[in-house]
Amino acid sequence: MFTDDFERAELQELDKKHFLHPTSSIEQLQEQGPTFIFAEGQGIYLKDMDGRTVIDGLSSLWNVNMGHGRQELGVAAMEQMSSLGFSSCFANFSHEPVIRLAAKIAQLTPGDLNTTFFTSGGSESNDTAFKIVRHYWILKGQPEKKKIISRKKSYHGVAMGATSATGLKPFRDFTNSLAPDFYYVDSFLPESLRDMIEKEDPDTIAAYIAEPVQGTGGVLPAPKEYFKEVQKICDEYNILFIADEVITGFGRTGKYFGIEHYGVTPDLMSIAKGITSGYIPLGGVVLSERIHQELIELSSGMFLHGYTYSGHPVACAVALKNLELIERERAVENARTMGTHMLKGFERLQQKHEMVGEVRGLGLMGAIELVKDKTTNERFAQPAAPMVVSEAMKRGLICRGVLYEGADTLVFAPPLIITEQQIEEMIDILHDSLTAVGKEIGLKL
């Protein structure tokens, strides 16, 4: 904790002067300084350097699946660093942690998803998926197949290709140098995909990418039959299907992978986040047996794609230990059970608060829509989500407000180890926060 006010002020000024924060308001930082300076984490809780404790209701960035303070993961990292801290995987060099992790992922993933290319995170994973599918079609003698179709309200990362695939327009508006050949269709209408394919010519389309549950778009699960229809369309037009499991993977939805809720197997799957519970950066793209075998048969010379940290031995060792914890502590089953409790809690809030509209969730991904009028679904002139987020933060809960493209939504994704009592603690804080905001904006309580 801080020793005195001088130390606090010094750190705040150093932060403002020297640290450009990711996905943050530059203006707000300069006016108010850092929101928190965290020092410790334990379970579902974070503690800042002033000693304030808050529930991490979003698992930081949807990724601290097994909670904070897991010493087992630190020990795994230390032991691996002590023997082999780093070794490149270029030129077919290898090491035991990456081999065992690739085999473990093949065991966990659905269908014939069997072979993993490793990255440092989700954005790199999706960029890699786009490069692989385009390379695949070049090898197949169809280099014109290079277009990528994604969905409106999707989020696929912030690298150039990942940003270009992101359907949320504000992320694309941030830069004026987007990659070409990316297209967006309605989130939940398979026929919208078919129409786009017909419009753009199937012989020019490499792949379709989708999140099983759109996370940053507002926790939007796909309808039950959506991906079966999508897979039929992709097969019909000879287009590859990429599932973006960066957020939904490794237990978040109550199954190991979100796509398992829909009974289909993609050609490629992007992974990251929960694979290490955020303790160290790691991601990957998992290829189906068919795609991998065709790459083997058609390739000659070098596979000219790789990151310095592809298959980092320490990251792989931490991932293996993290997956062991997920299995041993039955975290996937807990996510399914606690997700039901969380959704029931949201439904109670819906009954008690005039401003709570639709509530939804899948496993430990949940959302609360805020509305001025439940009957008409009329929204507030000024979004209410930032006000509720601020009130919840004061009371000890971190959640996130999604405002993109007219949304006014609170989103949640607590660690998979959360208990029923801790869910109730979250709901109580939300009740008090909604009450305070309701009074402030003059709603009947």
C-alpha positions in Angstrom: 0.0 0.0 0.0 1.0 3.6 -0.3 3.3 4.9 2.4 2.2 8.5 2.1 0.3 11.0 0.0 3.5 12.0 -1.8 4.1 8.5 -3.1 0.5 8.3 -4.4 0.8 11.7 -6.1 4.1 10.8 -7.6 2.8 7.5 -9.2 -0.3 9.3 -10.5 1.8 12.0 -12.2 4.3 9.4 -13.6 1.3 7.4 -15.0 -0.2 10.5 -16.7 3.2 11.6 -18.2 4.7 8.3 -19.3 1.9 5.7 -19.8 -0.4 5.7 -22.9 -3.2 3.4 -21.7 -4.9 0.9 -24.0 -8.6 1.5 -24.8 -8.9 4.3 -22.4 -9.9 8.0 -22.4 -6.7 10.1 -22.8 -8.6 13.2 -21.6 -10.0 11.4 -18.5 -6.5 10.2 -17.5 -5.1 13.7 -17.7 -7.9 15.2 -15.7 -8.4 12.5 -13.0 -5.3 10.2 -13.1 -5.5 6.4 -13.1 -8.9 5.0 -11.9 -7.1 2.3 -9.8 -3.5 1.4 -9.2 -3.9 -2.3 -8.4 -1.4 -4.0 -6.1 -2.9 -7.4 -5.2 -5.5 -10.0 -6.5 -7.0 -12.9 -4.7 -9.8 -15.1 -6.1 -12.5 -12.8 -7.6 -11.1 -9.7 -5.8 -8.6 -7.0 -6.7 -7.1 -4.6 -4.1 -5.5 -1.3 -5.1 -2.6 0.5 -3.4 -5.0 2.4 -1.1 -6.4 -0.9 0.2 -9.7 -0.7 -1.6 -11.1 -4.1 -2.5 -13.4 -4.7 -5.5 -15.0 -7.7 -7.2 -13.4 -8.2 -10.7 -16.8 -8.6 -12.4 -15.2 -8.9 -15.9 -12.3 -11.2 -15.1 -10.2 -8.1 -16.0 -10.6 -8.5 -19.8 -12.7 -11.7 -19.9 -9.5 -13.7 -19.2 -8.7 -14.3 -15.6 -10.8 -17.5 -15.7 -9.2 -19.2 -12.6 -9.1 -16.1 -10.5 -6.3 -14.0 -9.1 -3.5 -15.0 -6.8 -3.0 -18.6 -8.1 0.4 -19.4 -6.8 0.5 -22.6 -8.8 0.7 -20.6 -12.0 3.6 -18.5 -10.6 5.4 -21.7 -9.6 4.9 -23.2 -13.0 6.4 -20.1 -14.6 9.4 -20.0 -12.2 10.2 -23.7 -12.7 10.1 -23.3 -16.5 12.2 -20.2 -16.4 14.7 -22.0 -14.3 15.2 -24.7 -16.8 14.4 -23.1 -20.2 13.2 -19.5 -20.1 13.0 -19.1 -23.9 13.8 -21.0 -27.1 12.6 -20.1 -30.6 10.3 -22.5 -32.4 11.5 -21.3 -35.8 13.3 -23.8 -38.1 11.4 -26.7 -36.5 13.1 -26.2 -33.1 10.8 -27.4 -30.3 10.6 -28.1 -26.6 8.5 -30.2 -24.3 6.0 -27.6 -23.0 4.8 -26.6 -26.5 4.5 -30.2 -27.6 2.5 -31.2 -24.6 0.3 -28.1 -24.8 -0.5 -28.6 -28.5 -1.5 -32.2 -27.7 -3.6 -31.1 -24.7 -5.5 -28.6 -26.8 -6.2 -31.2 -29.4 -7.7 -33.4 -26.7 -10.0 -30.6 -25.4 -11.2 -29.0 -28.7 -14.3 -30.4 -30.4 -14.3 -32.5 -33.5 -11.1 -32.9 -35.5 -9.4 -29.6 -34.4 -6.0 -31.1 -33.9 -3.1 -28.8 -34.7 -2.2 -25.4 -33.1 -0.1 -22.5 -34.3 0.8 -20.4 -31.2 0.6 -16.6 -30.9 0.9 -14.1 -28.1 -2.8 -13.2 -27.9 -6.2 -12.9 -29.5 -5.5 -10.2 -32.1 -2.5 -12.1 -33.3 -4.6 -15.3 -33.4 -7.2 -13.8 -35.7 -4.6 -12.1 -37.9 -2.9 -15.5 -38.1 -6.2 -17.2 -39.0 -6.7 -14.7 -41.9 -3.2 -15.3 -43.2 -3.5 -19.1 -43.0 -6.8 -19.2 -44.8 -5.5 -17.0 -47.6 -2.3 -19.0 -47.8 -4.4 -22.2 -47.9 -6.4 -20.9 -51.0 -3.2 -19.9 -52.7 -1.8 -23.4 -52.2 -5.2 -24.7 -53.6 -4.7 -22.7 -56.8 -7.4 -20.2 -55.9 -5.5 -17.0 -54.9 -8.6 -14.9 -55.7 -10.3 -16.3 -52.6 -9.1 -13.7 -50.1 -12.1 -11.9 -48.8 -13.1 -12.3 -45.1 -16.7 -11.9 -43.9 -17.6 -11.2 -40.3 -20.6 -10.0 -38.5 -21.9 -6.6 -37.4 -21.3 -5.9 -33.7 -18.4 -8.4 -33.8 -15.0 -7.8 -32.1 -11.9 -9.6 -33.3 -9.0 -7.6 -31.9 -6.9 -4.5 -32.7 -4.1 -5.7 -35.0 -4.7 -4.4 -38.5 -6.4 -7.5 -39.9 -8.3 -8.1 -36.6 -9.5 -4.5 -36.6 -10.5 -4.8 -40.2 -12.6 -7.8 -39.3 -14.3 -6.1 -36.3 -17.9 -5.3 -37.1 -18.1 -2.6 -34.4 -17.5 0.6 -36.5 -15.9 2.8 -33.8 -12.9 0.5 -33.7 -12.5 0.8 -37.5 -13.0 4.5 -37.4 -10.0 4.8 -35.1 -7.6 4.4 -38.1 -7.8 5.2 -41.8 -5.5 2.4 -43.0 -7.7 -0.7 -42.7 -6.9 -3.8 -44.7 -9.1 -4.3 -47.8 -11.4 -7.2 -48.5 -13.3 -7.4 -45.2 -17.2 -7.4 -45.2 -19.9 -7.4 -42.5 -23.3 -9.2 -42.3 -26.2 -9.1 -39.9 -25.3 -10.8 -36.7 -28.1 -13.4 -36.4 -29.4 -13.9 -39.9 -27.8 -16.7 -41.9 -29.4 -15.5 -45.1 -27.5 -12.2 -44.7 -24.3 -14.3 -45.1 -25.7 -16.0 -48.1 -26.7 -12.7 -49.7 -23.2 -11.3 -49.1 -21.5 -14.4 -50.6 -23.7 -14.1 -53.7 -23.1 -10.4 -54.0 -19.3 -10.7 -53.7 -18.9 -14.0 -55.6 -18.1 -17.2 -53.7 -14.9 -17.7 -55.7 -13.4 -14.5 -54.0 -14.3 -15.4 -50.4 -11.7 -17.1 -48.2 -13.5 -17.4 -44.9 -16.3 -16.4 -42.5 -15.4 -15.6 -38.9 -17.8 -15.3 -35.9 -17.8 -15.3 -32.1 -20.1 -17.9 -30.6 -21.2 -15.2 -28.2 -20.4 -11.6 -29.2 -18.6 -10.3 -26.2 -17.6 -6.7 -26.7 -20.8 -6.2 -28.8 -22.8 -6.7 -25.6 -22.8 -10.5 -24.7 -25.0 -11.5 -27.6 -25.3 -15.4 -27.9 -26.2 -16.7 -31.4 -29.6 -18.3 -31.8 -29.6 -22.0 -31.3 -29.6 -23.1 -35.0 -27.6 -20.2 -36.3 -24.2 -21.9 -36.7 -25.7 -25.0 -38.2 -27.1 -22.9 -40.9 -23.9 -21.0 -41.3 -21.9 -24.2 -41.6 -24.2 -25.4 -44.4 -23.8 -22.2 -46.3 -20.0 -22.2 -45.9 -19.8 -25.8 -47.1 -22.2 -25.1 -50.0 -20.0 -22.2 -51.3 -16.6 -23.7 -50.4 -15.8 -21.1 -47.7 -13.8 -21.8 -44.5 -15.4 -21.2 -41.1 -13.3 -19.6 -38.3 -14.7 -19.6 -34.8 -13.3 -16.8 -32.7 -13.1 -18.4 -29.2 -10.7 -15.8 -27.7 -13.3 -14.8 -25.1 -15.6 -17.8 -25.1 -12.9 -20.5 -24.8 -11.7 -22.6 -21.8 -14.9 -22.8 -19.9 -16.3 -19.3 -20.0 -19.7 -20.3 -21.4 -20.2 -23.5 -19.3 -18.5 -25.7 -22.0 -14.9 -25.8 -22.9 -15.6 -23.8 -26.1 -18.6 -21.7 -27.0 -19.2 -23.4 -30.3 -19.9 -26.6 -28.5 -23.3 -25.2 -27.6 -24.2 -25.2 -31.3 -23.2 -28.7 -32.4 -20.8 -27.7 -35.2 -17.0 -27.8 -35.6 -15.2 -25.0 -37.4 -12.3 -25.3 -39.8 -10.2 -23.1 -37.6 -10.5 -21.8 -34.1 -8.9 -18.7 -32.6 -7.9 -19.0 -28.9 -6.2 -16.9 -26.2 -7.2 -15.2 -22.9 -8.5 -18.1 -20.7 -5.8 -20.5 -21.8 -3.5 -19.0 -19.2 -6.1 -17.1 -17.2 -4.2 -14.0 -18.2 -1.2 -14.8 -16.1 1.1 -14.6 -19.2 0.3 -13.7 -22.9 -0.6 -16.7 -25.1 -2.9 -17.4 -28.0 -3.2 -19.7 -30.9 -5.1 -20.9 -34.0 -6.3 -24.5 -34.0 -6.6 -26.2 -37.4 -8.9 -29.0 -38.3 -7.2 -32.3 -39.3 -8.4 -31.7 -42.9 -6.8 -28.3 -43.2 -3.6 -29.4 -41.6 -3.3 -32.4 -43.8 -3.9 -30.3 -46.9 -1.2 -27.9 -45.8 1.2 -30.8 -45.4 0.4 -32.2 -48.8 0.5 -28.9 -50.7 3.3 -27.0 -49.0 6.9 -26.8 -50.1 9.6 -24.6 -48.7 9.1 -22.4 -45.7 5.8 -21.6 -43.9 6.7 -17.9 -43.7 4.6 -16.8 -40.7 5.7 -16.7 -37.1 6.1 -14.5 -34.1 9.2 -14.3 -31.9 7.1 -15.7 -29.0 5.2 -18.4 -30.9 5.2 -21.3 -28.5 7.0 -19.5 -25.7 8.0 -22.2 -23.2 7.1 -20.3 -20.1 3.7 -19.4 -21.5 3.1 -23.0 -22.5 4.1 -24.3 -19.1 1.7 -21.8 -17.4 -1.1 -22.8 -19.8 -0.6 -26.5 -19.0 -0.9 -25.8 -15.3 -3.9 -23.6 -15.8 -5.7 -26.3 -17.8 -4.9 -28.7 -15.1 -6.5 -26.4 -12.5 -9.6 -26.0 -14.8 -10.0 -29.7 -14.9 -9.2 -30.4 -11.2 -11.5 -27.8 -9.8 -14.3 -28.5 -12.3 -14.3 -24.9 -13.4 -16.3 -25.5 -16.6 -19.1 -27.1 -14.6 -19.0 -24.3 -12.0 -19.3 -21.7 -14.8 -22.4 -23.4 -16.0 -24.0 -23.6 -12.6 -23.0 -20.2 -11.4 -24.0 -18.7 -14.8 -27.5 -19.9 -14.0 -27.4 -18.2 -10.6 -26.1 -15.0 -12.1 -28.8 -14.9 -14.7 -31.5 -15.5 -12.1 -30.0 -12.6 -10.1 -30.3 -10.4 -13.2 -33.9 -11.5 -13.6 -34.6 -10.4 -10.0 -33.1 -7.0 -10.8 -35.3 -6.9 -13.9 -38.4 -7.3 -11.7 -37.3 -4.7 -9.1 -35.9 -1.9 -11.4 -37.8 0.0 -14.0 -34.6 0.7 -15.9 -33.6 -2.9 -16.4 -34.7 -4.2 -19.7 -33.6 -7.4 -21.4 -31.1 -9.6 -19.4 -29.2 -12.5 -21.0 -26.2 -14.8 -20.6 -24.5 -18.0 -21.4 -22.4 -19.5 -18.6 -20.5 -16.8 -16.9 -21.0 -14.2 -19.6 -24.0 -11.9 -18.8 -25.6 -8.6 -19.9 -28.2 -6.2 -18.6 -29.8 -3.8 -21.0 -30.8 -0.4 -19.5 -33.9 1.3 -20.9 -36.1 4.3 -20.1 -39.3 2.4 -20.9 -39.5 -1.4 -20.8 -42.7 -1.5 -22.8 -41.3 0.3 -25.8 -37.6 -0.4 -25.2 -37.0 3.3 -25.5 -33.4 4.2 -24.5 -32.2 7.1 -22.4 -31.1 10.3 -24.2 -27.8 10.0 -22.4 -26.7 6.4 -21.8 -27.2 5.2 -18.2 -24.6 2.4 -18.2 -21.6 4.6 -17.4 -23.5 6.0 -14.4 -24.3 2.5 -13.1 -20.7 1.4 -13.7 -19.4 4.4 -11.7 -21.8 3.7 -8.8 -20.9 0.0 -8.8 -17.3 0.8 -8.7 -17.8 3.0 -5.6 -19.5 0.0 -3.9 -16.9 -2.5 -4.8 -17.8 -4.0 -8.2 -16.0 -3.7 -11.6 -18.3 -4.2 -14.6 -18.3 -2.7 -18.0 -20.6 -0.5 -20.0 -21.1 -1.2 -23.7 -22.4 1.8 -25.7 -21.4 0.9 -29.2 -23.9 1.5 -32.0 -26.8 2.6 -29.7 -26.3 0.0 -27.0 -26.7 0.9 -23.3 -25.6 -2.3 -21.7 -23.8 -3.6 -18.6 -21.7 -6.7 -19.3 -20.2 -9.2 -16.8 -17.8 -12.1 -16.9 -16.6 -13.0 -13.4 -13.9 -15.6 -12.8 -15.0 -19.2 -13.2 -14.3 -19.9 -9.5 -17.0 -17.6 -8.3 -19.4 -18.9 -5.6 -23.1 -18.5 -5.2 -22.5 -16.2 -2.2 -20.2 -14.0 -4.3 -22.8 -13.9 -7.1 -25.3 -12.6 -4.5 -22.7 -10.0 -3.4 -22.5 -8.8 -7.0 -26.3 -8.7 -7.3 -26.6 -6.7 -4.1 -24.1 -4.1 -5.3 -25.9 -3.8 -8.6 -29.3 -3.4 -6.9 -27.9 -0.5 -4.8 -26.2 1.0 -7.9 -29.3 0.9 -10.0 -31.3 2.4 -7.2 -28.9 5.3 -6.9 -28.9 6.0 -10.6 -32.7 5.6 -10.8 -33.1 8.3 -8.1 -30.6 10.6 -9.8 -32.4 10.4 -13.2 -35.9 10.6 -11.6 -37.2 7.1 -12.2 -39.9 5.6 -10.1 -38.5 3.0 -7.7 
